[in-house]
Amino acid sequence: MQLIEANKPDLVLLDINLPGINGFEVLQRLQANPDTNNIPVIAISANARESDIEKGINAGFSYYLTKPINVNLLMTSINEVLGIGKYRA
């Protein structure tokens, strides 16, 4: 959280299962902070049930990607969130 608040990145890639805090809690903190609430957050998780993905999207993640990561999908998601355009592998 401190790094995000200090650096205000254009995008955050966030694992859902973090030690001591989960990604949903981090997202809530980012959304509640006026300095970070506009930063898009892409969730990355091994929790791959449809209900997990739906929960993530409903919570406000820009995308919810499951492991193992499909690199093309990751790059396409990043480019779309940042408004860069289409990713070409």
DOVOLO-648491 format. One record per atom (N, C-alpha, C): residue number from 1; residue in three letters; atom name; y, x, z. Coordinates in steps of 0.02 Angstrom, whole numbers. Layout:
# residues N
PT  num  residuo  atomo       v       u       w
PT  NUM      ALA     CA       Y       X       Z
...
***
This chain:
# residues 89
PT  num  residuo  atomo       v       u       w
PT    1      MET      N     -59      41       0
PT    1      MET     CA       0       0       0
PT    1      MET      C      63      44       0
PT    2      GLN      N      62      96      39
PT    2      GLN     CA     120     140      42
PT    2      GLN      C     135     172     -25
PT    3      LEU      N      83     194     -59
PT    3      LEU     CA      93     225    -125
PT    3      LEU      C     121     175    -175
PT    4      ILE      N      96     114    -173
PT    4      ILE     CA     121      63    -219
PT    4      ILE      C     194      47    -204
PT    5      GLU      N     210      38    -141
PT    5      GLU     CA     279      22    -122
PT    5      GLU      C     326      79    -139
PT    6      ALA      N     304     141    -130
PT    6      ALA     CA     347     198    -142
PT    6      ALA      C     357     212    -217
PT    7      ASN      N     304     202    -256
PT    7      ASN     CA     306     221    -327
PT    7      ASN      C     317     163    -375
PT    8      LYS      N     305     102    -353
PT    8      LYS     CA     313      42    -394
PT    8      LYS      C     285      52    -465
PT    9      PRO      N     219      59    -470
PT    9      PRO     CA     188      70    -535
PT    9      PRO      C     195       9    -580
PT   10      ASP      N     183      19    -644
PT   10      ASP     CA     186     -36    -692
PT   10      ASP      C     125     -82    -686
PT   11      LEU      N      71     -56    -658
PT   11      LEU     CA       8     -92    -654
PT   11      LEU      C     -33     -63    -597
PT   12      VAL      N     -73    -106    -564
PT   12      VAL     CA    -119     -82    -513
PT   12      VAL      C    -190    -103    -533
PT   13      LEU      N    -236     -55    -533
PT   13      LEU     CA    -307     -70    -540
PT   13      LEU      C    -335     -69    -470
PT   14      LEU      N    -365    -124    -449
PT   14      LEU     CA    -383    -131    -378
PT   14      LEU      C    -456    -152    -370
PT   15      ASP      N    -494    -111    -335
PT   15      ASP     CA    -563    -128    -318
PT   15      ASP      C    -561    -183    -265
PT   16      ILE      N    -605    -230    -269
PT   16      ILE     CA    -607    -285    -220
PT   16      ILE      C    -635    -260    -153
PT   17      ASN      N    -685    -218    -155
PT   17      ASN     CA    -719    -195     -94
PT   17      ASN      C    -692    -127     -73
PT   18      LEU      N    -641    -130     -30
PT   18      LEU     CA    -610     -69      -4
PT   18      LEU      C    -629     -60      70
PT   19      PRO      N    -630       1      95
PT   19      PRO     CA    -645      11     166
PT   19      PRO      C    -588     -15     209
PT   20      GLY      N    -605     -58     256
PT   20      GLY     CA    -556     -83     304
PT   20      GLY      C    -513    -141     281
PT   21      ILE      N    -511    -155     217
PT   21      ILE     CA    -472    -210     190
PT   21      ILE      C    -502    -228     122
PT   22      ASN      N    -498    -292     104
PT   22      ASN     CA    -524    -309      38
PT   22      ASN      C    -466    -318     -12
PT   23      GLY      N    -483    -317     -74
PT   23      GLY     CA    -433    -320    -127
PT   23      GLY      C    -392    -384    -125
PT   24      PHE      N    -421    -439    -101
PT   24      PHE     CA    -384    -501     -96
PT   24      PHE      C    -327    -495     -45
PT   25      GLU      N    -340    -460      10
PT   25      GLU     CA    -288    -449      60
PT   25      GLU      C    -233    -405      32
PT   26      VAL      N    -252    -353      -5
PT   26      VAL     CA    -202    -309     -36
PT   26      VAL      C    -159    -349     -84
PT   27      LEU      N    -191    -390    -126
PT   27      LEU     CA    -154    -432    -173
PT   27      LEU      C    -105    -478    -137
PT   28      GLN      N    -126    -509     -83
PT   28      GLN     CA     -82    -553     -45
PT   28      GLN      C     -21    -515     -18
PT   29      ARG      N     -33    -455       6
PT   29      ARG     CA      23    -414      32
PT   29      ARG      C      71    -396     -24
PT   30      LEU      N      44    -378     -82
PT   30      LEU     CA      86    -361    -139
PT   30      LEU      C     127    -422    -161
PT   31      GLN      N      95    -480    -163
PT   31      GLN     CA     129    -541    -184
PT   31      GLN      C     182    -562    -134
PT   32      ALA      N     173    -547     -71
PT   32      ALA     CA     221    -567     -19
PT   32      ALA      C     281    -521     -14
PT   33      ASN      N     276    -462     -45
PT   33      ASN     CA     329    -412     -41
PT   33      ASN      C     374    -418    -103
PT   34      PRO      N     438    -432     -94
PT   34      PRO     CA     483    -440    -152
PT   34      PRO      C     487    -377    -195
PT   35      ASP      N     472    -319    -167
PT   35      ASP     CA     475    -257    -206
PT   35      ASP      C     413    -246    -249
PT   36      THR      N     359    -283    -235
PT   36      THR     CA     297    -272    -271
PT   36      THR      C     267    -335    -302
PT   37      ASN      N     298    -392    -290
PT   37      ASN     CA     266    -455    -312
PT   37      ASN      C     265    -465    -388
PT   38      ASN      N     301    -424    -425
PT   38      ASN     CA     300    -430    -498
PT   38      ASN      C     254    -379    -532
PT   39      ILE      N     220    -337    -492
PT   39      ILE     CA     174    -288    -519
PT   39      ILE      C     108    -322    -536
PT   40      PRO      N      86    -320    -599
PT   40      PRO     CA      22    -350    -616
PT   40      PRO      C     -35    -310    -584
PT   41      VAL      N     -87    -348    -563
PT   41      VAL     CA    -144    -317    -530
PT   41      VAL      C    -208    -340    -565
PT   42      ILE      N    -248    -291    -586
PT   42      ILE     CA    -313    -305    -616
PT   42      ILE      C    -366    -288    -565
PT   43      ALA      N    -408    -338    -551
PT   43      ALA     CA    -463    -328    -503
PT   43      ALA      C    -522    -296    -539
PT   44      ILE      N    -555    -252    -503
PT   44      ILE     CA    -617    -220    -526
PT   44      ILE      C    -668    -229    -471
PT   45      SER      N    -726    -259    -488
PT   45      SER     CA    -773    -274    -435
PT   45      SER      C    -845    -276    -460
PT   46      ALA      N    -891    -262    -414
PT   46      ALA     CA    -962    -272    -428
PT   46      ALA      C    -982    -344    -415
PT   47      ASN      N    -938    -382    -383
PT   47      ASN     CA    -951    -453    -371
PT   47      ASN      C    -940    -490    -437
PT   48      ALA      N    -994    -507    -471
PT   48      ALA     CA    -989    -530    -540
PT   48      ALA      C   -1010    -602    -551
PT   49      ARG      N   -1020    -640    -497
PT   49      ARG     CA   -1037    -711    -508
PT   49      ARG      C    -976    -747    -537
PT   50      GLU      N    -989    -800    -572
PT   50      GLU     CA    -934    -840    -601
PT   50      GLU      C    -886    -863    -547
PT   51      SER      N    -913    -881    -488
PT   51      SER     CA    -869    -903    -433
PT   51      SER      C    -825    -846    -407
PT   52      ASP      N    -850    -784    -409
PT   52      ASP     CA    -810    -726    -389
PT   52      ASP      C    -751    -716    -437
PT   53      ILE      N    -767    -720    -501
PT   53      ILE     CA    -716    -711    -553
PT   53      ILE      C    -663    -766    -548
PT   54      GLU      N    -686    -827    -540
PT   54      GLU     CA    -640    -884    -533
PT   54      GLU      C    -595    -876    -472
PT   55      LYS      N    -625    -855    -417
PT   55      LYS     CA    -586    -844    -355
PT   55      LYS      C    -532    -791    -367
PT   56      GLY      N    -550    -738    -402
PT   56      GLY     CA    -502    -684    -416
PT   56      GLY      C    -444    -707    -460
PT   57      ILE      N    -459    -743    -512
PT   57      ILE     CA    -407    -768    -556
PT   57      ILE      C    -362    -818    -519
PT   58      ASN      N    -393    -862    -480
PT   58      ASN     CA    -354    -911    -441
PT   58      ASN      C    -310    -878    -389
PT   59      ALA      N    -331    -820    -364
PT   59      ALA     CA    -291    -784    -314
PT   59      ALA      C    -229    -752    -344
PT   60      GLY      N    -231    -740    -410
PT   60      GLY     CA    -173    -712    -443
PT   60      GLY      C    -183    -645    -477
PT   61      PHE      N    -245    -621    -480
PT   61      PHE     CA    -257    -560    -518
PT   61      PHE      C    -245    -574    -592
PT   62      SER      N    -215    -527    -626
PT   62      SER     CA    -203    -535    -698
PT   62      SER      C    -269    -539    -736
PT   63      TYR      N    -316    -499    -717
PT   63      TYR     CA    -384    -499    -744
PT   63      TYR      C    -431    -482    -687
PT   64      TYR      N    -494    -503    -693
PT   64      TYR     CA    -546    -487    -646
PT   64      TYR      C    -603    -458    -687
PT   65      LEU      N    -610    -392    -685
PT   65      LEU     CA    -661    -357    -724
PT   65      LEU      C    -719    -338    -679
PT   66      THR      N    -779    -343    -706
PT   66      THR     CA    -838    -329    -666
PT   66      THR      C    -869    -262    -687
PT   67      LYS      N    -902    -232    -638
PT   67      LYS     CA    -937    -169    -649
PT   67      LYS      C   -1007    -183    -676
PT   68      PRO      N   -1034    -141    -717
PT   68      PRO     CA   -1003     -81    -744
PT   68      PRO      C    -947    -100    -791
PT   69      ILE      N    -895     -59    -790
PT   69      ILE     CA    -835     -73    -829
PT   69      ILE      C    -847     -64    -903
PT   70      ASN      N    -828    -113    -941
PT   70      ASN     CA    -826    -109   -1014
PT   70      ASN      C    -758     -77   -1031
PT   71      VAL      N    -758     -16   -1054
PT   71      VAL     CA    -696      21   -1065
PT   71      VAL      C    -651     -14   -1116
PT   72      ASN      N    -680     -41   -1169
PT   72      ASN     CA    -639     -76   -1218
PT   72      ASN      C    -604    -137   -1187
PT   73      LEU      N    -641    -174   -1146
PT   73      LEU     CA    -611    -232   -1113
PT   73      LEU      C    -557    -209   -1063
PT   74      LEU      N    -570    -155   -1027
PT   74      LEU     CA    -520    -129    -981
PT   74      LEU      C    -456    -110   -1018
PT   75      MET      N    -463     -72   -1072
PT   75      MET     CA    -405     -50   -1110
PT   75      MET      C    -367    -109   -1141
PT   76      THR      N    -404    -158   -1166
PT   76      THR     CA    -373    -218   -1194
PT   76      THR      C    -334    -255   -1140
PT   77      SER      N    -364    -261   -1081
PT   77      SER     CA    -331    -296   -1025
PT   77      SER      C    -267    -259   -1004
PT   78      ILE      N    -272    -194    -998
PT   78      ILE     CA    -213    -154    -979
PT   78      ILE      C    -158    -162   -1031
PT   79      ASN      N    -176    -154   -1094
PT   79      ASN     CA    -126    -160   -1147
PT   79      ASN      C     -93    -229   -1148
PT   80      GLU      N    -133    -281   -1137
PT   80      GLU     CA    -105    -348   -1138
PT   80      GLU      C     -58    -359   -1079
PT   81      VAL      N     -79    -337   -1020
PT   81      VAL     CA     -37    -345    -960
PT   81      VAL      C      29    -308    -967
PT   82      LEU      N      25    -249    -997
PT   82      LEU     CA      86    -208   -1005
PT   82      LEU      C     125    -225   -1068
PT   83      GLY      N      98    -270   -1110
PT   83      GLY     CA     132    -290   -1170
PT   83      GLY      C     134    -236   -1223
PT   84      ILE      N      83    -193   -1223
PT   84      ILE     CA      82    -136   -1270
PT   84      ILE      C      55    -157   -1338
PT   85      GLY      N      11    -204   -1340
PT   85      GLY     CA     -20    -222   -1403
PT   85      GLY      C     -95    -213   -1400
PT   86      LYS      N    -127    -217   -1456
PT   86      LYS     CA    -199    -215   -1457
PT   86      LYS      C    -225    -144   -1450
PT   87      TYR      N    -280    -138   -1413
PT   87      TYR     CA    -315     -74   -1405
PT   87      TYR      C    -364     -66   -1463
PT   88      ARG      N    -363      -8   -1492
PT   88      ARG     CA    -410       7   -1546
PT   88      ARG      C    -454      66   -1525
PT   89      ALA      N    -518      53   -1518
PT   89      ALA     CA    -565     105   -1497
PT   89      ALA      C    -578     154   -1553
***
